[in-house]
Amino acid sequence: MYKTQNFRILFLVLLFTQLTFSQQFLKKQVDSIFTVLKVKPNTISKVDDLISLYKKAVRAKITSEEVIDEAIFISEKIFYIKGLGVSYDRKGLAARYNYNYENSVKNHKRALNHLTKTTDTIQIIKCLNNLGVSYRKLNLEKEAFNFYFQALGLSEKIKHNKSIIIALNGIGNVFIDTKEYDKALHYFKRVYTLDLAGKNMRGQEYSLSNIGEAYLHQKSYDSAYFYINKALELTKEHKHKASEAIRYNLLGLLFQHKEEYQESTNFYKEAIPLFTKENNIRYLSNTLINVGKNQLHLGEYEDAIDNITVGLNSAKMIKSKENIYLGYNTLVDYYTITKNYKKALNSHKIATTFHDSIVNEASQKSIISTQVEYETAKKDAQIQRLAKENELSQNKATTNFNRLIIISSLSIAGIIILLYLLRLYRKNSDLEIENKNSELQNYILQINELKEKAKNKSLTESEIFDENFSGFGLSKREIEVLQHISDGLSNYEISEKMFVSNNTVKTHIKNIYSKLDVKNRIQAIKKISGK
């Protein structure tokens, strides 16, 4: 396997071609979905769909910045603060996958600025952990610790075990970087306890591997082998091929440190086909360079230069500075052993340049320039201010609408009550009128009865008068006057009633007195009454 440089170069070309073809196919799919999404109305759902599409594209190693930029543009337009935070966080991850840790930090910080204005604690924790990773890649352990511990604190507060595990692993890895392996072991073992409690098999594999790596750096090789091999057994049991290759790679490094170069090469070669199948060029380049490094110690110089060259070219293809540095450093050893000191010196210069480049990035690129940070903060503050104003405006509109609903409801209720009262009033009025009509009818009946009685009485009295007066020889007019006298009328009132003069009345009275043989009215009445 891997005997000649030509074969290795052909293998690298085929691998790159396969990867490129696969990416082109996936790129067409991403572009097609993006075209459909672009014409949809600007909504929160559209932003979330764009973020999901970008996430898939990044995992497939497809450049699709226009997708996430569209998500950011729409989020700003509709004041979707969480959308802005998640979008910048995804951009930060993409930058980290491309080893651009400066942009990774910048985007994660911007994301955190937005996310802290939301109530999505899980997303805030993710962003804090992402910042920890990016700062660790820049060898800025102090900053990495700060963000990892913030993530850990929040995760423990809401009892979110997955986030707790990520933060603890991050802290352990920082201690690996600072060569404080006892502390690293403490955190990795805490993670392993949580993984066991949660029956998280993948987590257990990763924790065992981390514990083994910590022991490896402590040169406790037996302990290191026990934990790494145990992780490998779990990985094989659950058929996690990608993880299996990483375990072989770590075992290769372990035996390389033990100076058991053939055993180291055997483990590295177990990893190569698995990394090839997964298109994991970063780990593949690291493995090939380390195989070449082992072969130098075994005196297999021809195979060594072939593997180192292929590994270095792979690292250059994906711009992996750590592996490029490792490759040129290994070339220094090769050219020194083969006594090609000019090339050894040239390789040393290039290796130093890459090493300095990594160090410079740690000291310069990691700290975002004041101007960029100021402009970013200024723009984000403006977006958040507008979002707050929009929220207040919406709340005000909602309040006014609610008020309108309440006022309308009260008005309708008032109208209903008024109509009900009017109905009651009308009903009462009708009842009152009906009562009055009834009373009036009763009065009319009573009046009619009285009239009837009065009529009957008049007839009776008239008959009595006629009967009493018949023996006195009174005329009709004299009887009429006598009736009025009996009713108590004065002469004037009698004259009015009878439409005659007062003297005529006096004459009639004089005749009445004469015929009845009486001297005054009282005697006349008594005589007529028979009293």
Disulfide bonds with the S-S distance in Angstrom:
none
